[in-house]
């Protein structure tokens, strides 16, 4: 392997004759009730309870972090966290929905700056 490898940007970045095409992706089209999801057997009642529990736990954790940052403690326990807190309250469903169908064969990568 060479220690230096010249890459000519004029060659690498020149327009190509190929293109990537994607099928149309519907946006904002989900319109089912919990009863419909259960009737269609997309989820079991236990699945939905686990999903709700996961969202609830994430919200409580985010609430705890917010209280630590804004009041210096949580449930009577004082704690000083001088670092940043990037909260995502209100986005619990996105996190749980993305992760719910993951298996041990899947890989995910974070994108925090």
C-alpha positions in Angstrom: 0.0 0.0 0.0 1.5 3.3 -1.0 2.0 6.0 1.7 0.7 8.6 -0.7 -1.8 8.2 -3.4 -2.6 11.0 -5.8 -6.3 11.4 -6.6 -7.1 13.7 -9.5 -10.2 15.6 -8.5 -10.9 16.5 -12.2 -11.1 12.8 -12.9 -12.8 11.6 -9.7 -15.4 14.4 -9.7 -16.1 14.6 -13.4 -19.8 14.0 -14.4 -20.5 10.4 -15.1 -22.9 8.9 -17.6 -24.6 6.8 -14.8 -27.2 7.9 -12.3 -28.8 6.4 -9.2 -32.6 6.2 -9.4 -34.9 5.7 -6.4 -38.5 4.6 -6.5 -41.0 7.1 -5.2 -41.1 7.1 -1.4 -44.5 8.0 0.2 -44.3 10.7 2.9 -46.8 11.3 5.7 -49.1 8.6 4.6 -49.5 6.4 7.7 -53.1 6.5 8.8 -54.0 3.4 10.9 -55.4 3.0 14.4 -54.1 0.7 17.0 -57.2 -1.4 16.5 -56.3 -1.7 12.8 -52.7 -2.7 13.5 -54.0 -5.4 15.9 -56.6 -6.6 13.4 -54.1 -6.8 10.6 -51.8 -8.7 12.9 -48.9 -6.2 12.2 -48.3 -6.1 16.0 -49.5 -8.1 19.0 -51.0 -6.4 22.1 -47.7 -7.3 23.8 -45.7 -5.7 21.0 -47.6 -2.4 21.4 -47.2 -2.5 25.2 -43.5 -3.0 24.8 -43.3 -0.1 22.3 -45.3 2.2 24.7 -43.0 1.1 27.6 -39.9 1.9 25.6 -41.2 5.3 24.7 -42.2 6.0 28.3 -38.8 5.0 29.6 -37.0 7.2 27.1 -39.3 10.2 27.9 -38.6 9.7 31.7 -34.9 9.5 31.1 -35.0 12.7 28.9 -37.1 14.4 31.7 -34.5 13.4 34.2 -31.6 14.8 32.1 -33.5 18.1 31.6 -34.2 18.4 35.3 -30.5 17.7 36.2 -29.5 20.4 33.7 -32.1 23.0 34.8 -32.5 22.3 38.5 -29.3 20.5 39.5 -30.9 17.3 40.5 -33.6 14.7 40.1 -36.1 13.2 42.6 -34.2 14.8 45.5 -30.8 13.7 44.4 -28.5 16.6 43.7 -26.2 16.3 40.6 -24.2 18.8 38.7 -23.6 18.0 35.0 -21.7 20.9 33.5 -21.6 19.3 30.0 -24.1 19.7 27.2 -27.4 17.8 27.0 -28.8 17.2 23.5 -32.4 16.2 24.4 -34.8 14.7 21.9 -38.1 15.0 23.8 -41.0 14.3 21.5 -39.0 12.1 19.3 -39.4 8.9 21.3 -41.6 7.2 18.7 -39.0 7.8 16.0 -36.3 6.1 18.1 -38.4 3.2 19.3 -40.0 2.7 15.9 -36.6 2.6 14.2 -35.1 0.2 16.8 -38.1 -2.1 17.4 -37.5 -4.3 14.4 -33.7 -4.5 14.7 -32.1 -7.9 15.2 -28.7 -9.0 16.4 -27.7 -9.2 12.7 -28.3 -5.4 12.1 -25.7 -2.7 12.4 -26.6 0.9 13.2 -24.3 4.0 13.4 -24.8 7.2 15.2 -24.5 10.5 13.6 -24.1 12.8 16.6 -21.8 15.7 15.6 
